[in-house]
Amino acid sequence: MSAAALPPFDPRDPLGLDDLLDPEDLAVRDTVRQWAADRVLPYVADWYERGEVPGIRELARELGSLGALGMSLTGYGCAGAGAVQYGLVCLELEAADSGVRSLVSVQGSLAMYAIHRFGSEEQKRRWLPPMASGEVIGCFGLTEPDHGSDPSALRTYAKRDGSDWVLTGRKMWITNGSVAGVAVVWARTDEGIRGFLVPTDTAGFSAPEIKHKWSLRASVTSELVLDEVRLPADAVLPEVTGLRGPLSCLSHARYGIVWGAMGAARSAFESALDYAREREQFGRPIGGFQLTQAKLADMAVELHKGVLLAHHLGRRMDAGRLRPEQVSFGKLNNVREAIEICRTARTILGANGISLEYPVMRHATNLESVLTYEGTVEMHQLVLGKALTGIDAFR
């Protein structure tokens, strides 16, 4: 191919990664990107500053109408989309705000996934269709006030009382908790760790919202309090006992983060790129200085390497070949690099980088939470370390 026939260089897609996507992939991505541009971006800075998301239930219904809720699941009103398409949706949503992607991720990859994979047919028919449409919001109760990275030590306990179950305990840092209609709660029992579907209007259940947080402010984060919550026998997820249940859900959700983090990074990078072209100092745009160009080049390299990694993992998931260790690889790399991209973008914007008129600092603070939740850096390093050496260093 002659140089004249080569496609032009696209600063926003320097590796030509769109060539990896088929027309349906591109249509899904562009639909969600436009929805986010219309329904999130004009308002999210205000939501973040206020620490609340007005109309979150309406947003959930709109996301349901787009097919974004539980979209990689099949049947029961779910879209049955491929892993790459789901990843593209996560990327576009987190390019708007991590809180919006978290809403979708917790709904589909945690709560709905748990019901779809481990629930009875009756449970699936009761909960999945209204959750897929966004009429019912779900949350996922695993993390506790004293036990985050070590779920095997959880204290929430479910005891049998006749044919019923009685749950007592607390969960912490639960996305969607205060607006959920159903909570998937993991509890210790005499038989091992089990999952329970808890309608949030059940007596003894409450979900006070967590305030005074400086990250994920455009997201509902709650504590779950279970004070002798009585549930019928059919509230338990019948198809799993032990940590395999919640950990498999987390792996599915972490996959979405691999893509989503690159959305936040893309937003920060493109803000810095546009700013560098327009902002003048010493008589010319700052993008014309060598140090600024070096920053932009390094950011572009890490951003698009991360997208390529996410795409590769998505194809492996679609082929049924994605291992949990590979998800840890992606989550560890992409969130860590996304934070560094945001920090570098902030330096290009200078003082304007801390203003909510630009998305950079909002993304940077959100990613500090994404770095920690669903597996800290250290936990994913140890997952990879064990896989590489064959030696378990967790204990």
N, C-alpha and C positions, 0 to 999 in steps of 0.2 A: 504494500500500500504506500503510495507516495505521501509525502508530508502534506501536500495540499488536500489529500482525501481524508486525513485524520480528523476525528471529531474535535471541536474546540475544547480547550481546557476549562473545566468548570470549577471555580474556587470552592463551591459548596459540595461538589462531588469529585474530588481530584483523582480518585482511583476508578471512577466510572462504575461504582457499585450498583447503580440503578440497572445496569445491564444484567445483574443477577436476578432481577425481579421480573415476573411475568405480568401481563396486563392486569390480571385479577389482583395480584399483590399491590401493584401501583394504584389501582382503584380503591382498595381498602385503605391504603396509607393516605391517599389524597383526601378521601372522605373524612377520615378522622382528623387530619391536619386542618381541614376547613372548619370542621365543627369546633375544634379547639380555638381556632382564630376568632370564630364568631362568639362562642359561649364562655370562654375562659380568659383569654388574653386581655380583653378590654377591662376585666374586673379583678383579676387575680392579685394585683398589687394592693388594691384596697382590701380584699379578703385577708391577705397576708398581714397587712398593717393592723386590721381590726381583730385578727385571730379568730375568724369565723367564716363559714361558707353559707350565706343565705341561699335557700332554695336547693339544698343538697339533694333532697328527695326528687325534685324535678330533674336535676342533672342526672341522677341515677336512672330515671325513666328514659331520658333522652339517650343515654349510653346503652340502655337496653334496646331501644329502637334501632340503634346502629348495629346491634349484634355483638357489642363489645364485652358483655357480661357472660362469663363462662364460655367464651367464644371457641375455645379449643376442645370443649366437651361435645358429645354427640347426643342427640335426642333430647326430649323434655324441653323443647323450645330453644335449645342451644344451637349455635351456628355451625358447629362441627368444622371450624376452620383449621388450617394447618398451623404448625408452630411458628413458622416464619411470619405469617400474617398476624398472629397474635403478638409476636415480638415487635413488628412494625407499629401496631397500635400502642403498645407500651412506650415505644420510643416517642411517638408523636404526643401522647398524653403527658409524658414527663418533660418534653420540651416546653409544654405550657406550665406545668407545675408537678412536682413529685407527689403532692397531696392527691391530685386527680388520678394519677397512675396508681397510687396506693389504694384508693377507693375501688378501682377496677380489679387490682391484683388480689386484695383481700376477699372481695366478693367472689371472683371467679376461680383463682388459683388456690385459695385456701378453703373458704367456706363451701362453695359449690363443689369444688374438686373432692373434698372430703365426703360429701354426701353422695356424689356420683360414683366414687370408687368404693366406698365402704358402707353405704347406706342400703337399707332394704328397698324393695320396689315401691312399697307404700311411701317410704320417706322421700324417695326420689320424686314420685308423682305429686306429693304434697308440696314440697319446697322448691324444686328446681324450676318449674315454669314461672312462678312469680318472681323468683330471683333473677332468672334470665331476662325478664321484661323490666326489671328494676322496681317492680311494685313492692318487693320485700328486699331489704338490705340485710346482709349477713355480716357477722364478725367471727373471729377465730381466737378462742381463748386458750393460749398455751403459756405464755410468759407470765411469771408471778413476781410480786414485789421483791422477793429474795432469791429468785431462781430464773435467770434469763438464759445464759449459755449452757446451763446444765438442766435440761428438762427432765432428766431421770430423777431429780430430787424434788419434783413438784409436790406441794402439800395439799392442794385441793383434793378432797376425798369424797367418794360416792359410796354409800353403804346401802345394802338392801334392807327394805322394810316391807315384809310381805312380798307382793309382786311389784312394788314401787322401788324407785331409787331416791335417795335423799342426798343432795349435793351441798357441801359446805366448803368455802374457800374464797380466795381472791385472785384475780388476774390483773395485770398491769400493762400499760402502754398498748391498749387494744384499739386499733383503727376501726372506725365505724361503730364502736360500741354503743354510744348514746343514741344513735339513730337506727340501730339494727332491730329487725323484727325477729331474728333467730340468731342465737349464738351457738357456735360449735365449741364446746367446752371439753377439754381433756382433763381427766381426773384419775387419781389413783383409786383402785378398788382391790378387794381381796384376790381378784383374778388377774390383776395387772392393770396397766393403764388402758382406759377405755375412753371413747369419744361419746359425747351426749349432745343431742339437739335440744336446746333450751329456748322455747318461745320467751321473748323478753317481757311479756306481760304476766309471766308466772309469778306467783307470790314468793317473796323472798329474794327475787332478782332485782338488782339495781345497777345502773351504769353511769356514775357521776363522771362528767367530762373533766379532763385534766387541763388546767389553765396554766398560764405563766410559762409557756414553752417558747423557745426562740428558734425552733426549727419545725417544719411541717405545720406552720400556722394556718395554712389554708387546707386543713384536714381535721376531721373529728378524731380525737384520741381520748380514750376513756379508761377508767378502772372498771372491772366487773366485780361485783360483790354478790356472792351466793350464800345466803343465810338460810340453811336448811330448805333448799329448793326441792320440792317434791315433784318427781317426774314419773310417768307411767313406764312400764317395762319396755314399751316399744320406742322409747326415746333414745336408747343406746344404739350406736352404730354397730350392726351385728357382724360385720365382715373383717374386723381387725381387733387385735389385742396387743398392747405393747407400744413401744416408741416407733415402730415401723410406720404406724399410722400417721402421726403428726409429722414425722421427719420426711415422709414421702410428699406430703402436702407442701412442706417448706421448700423442698427441692424444686417443685413445680413453680412456686412463687419466685424463687431465686432466679430462675430462668428469665422471667419477665424483667427482673431488675437488671440483668445483663444488658438487655436492650434499653430499658428505661433510662439508666444512668447516661447512656450515650445521647439520649434526647436532651437532658439537662446540659451536657457538655456541648452539644451542637448549638443550643441557644446561646450559651455564653460565648462560644467561639465566634458565631456569626455577629453577635453584638460587638465584640472586639474588632472583628474585621471591618465592619461598617464604620465603626468609630475611627479606626486608624486611617481610613480613606478620607474622612471628612475633617477630623480635628487637626488644626494647624498650630504648629509651634515653630519658632525660628524661621518663619517664612514659607513653610511647606507642610503637607500632611505628615503626621507622625508615622504613617505607614511607609514613608520613604526613608526612614532611618534604619540602619542595619540591625540594631538591637531589637526594634519592634518587629522587623521581618523575621528575625530568628525566633522570637516568641511565637509568632503566628505559624511559622513552619512547624515548630515542635508541637504546637497544639493540634494542627491539622493531621500530623502523622499519628499522634496517639488517638485522636478522635476516630479516624477512619480505620486504623488497625482494630480499634474496639468494635466498630460496627461490623467489620469483616469477621472478627471472632464471634460476635453474636449470631451473624448469619450462618457461620459454619456449625455452631451448636444447634441452631434451629433446624438445619438440614439433618443433623444427626438425630434430633428428637423426632422429626417426621419419619425417619427411617427406623425408629425404635432402637437406636444404638447409643443414646445419650446416657452416660453414667453420671451419678451424683458428683463424683470427683471432678468431672469436666465442668459441671455447673459451678462448683466452687472455684475452679480456675477462672471462669468468666466473671463471676461476681467479684472475686478478689481483684482482678486486674481492672475491670471496667469502672467500678465505683472509685477505686483509688486514683485512676487516671482522670476520671471526670472531675474529682475535687481539685486536682492539680491544674486542670484546664481552667476551671472557674477562678482559681487563685491567680493564675497568670493573666486571664482576661481582666481581672480586677485591676492589675497593675497597668494595663494598657489604657483603661478608662480613667485611671487616676482617682481623684476625689469623686468623680461621677460614678465610679464603680460601686460606691456604697449607697447610692440613691435607688429608691424603688422605681424611679423612672426607667431604669434599666433592669434586666432580669438577673444580672450576674450574682449579686450578693444573696438574693433570694434563693437561687439555685445552690450556691455554695453552702448556705446554712442548712437547706433541706438535705443536701448530700451528706452532711455530717451525721444525720439520722440514718440515712440509707446505708452508710458505711457500717453502722453498728447493727441495725436490725436484720433479722433472718440470717444471723451468723456474722460475728465480728471478724475483722481482719485476722486476728489471731486464730480463731476457730477454723477459718478456711485455710490458713497456712498449715495448720496441724492436719487437716483433712488431706491436703496435698502431700505433706510430709510423710504421713502414714502410707499413702499410696505409693510414694516414690521409694521409701526405704523398707516398707513392710513391717515397721515398728510403730506400735501405738504409743504416742507420747501424751495422750490426753490425761493419763493417770500415773 
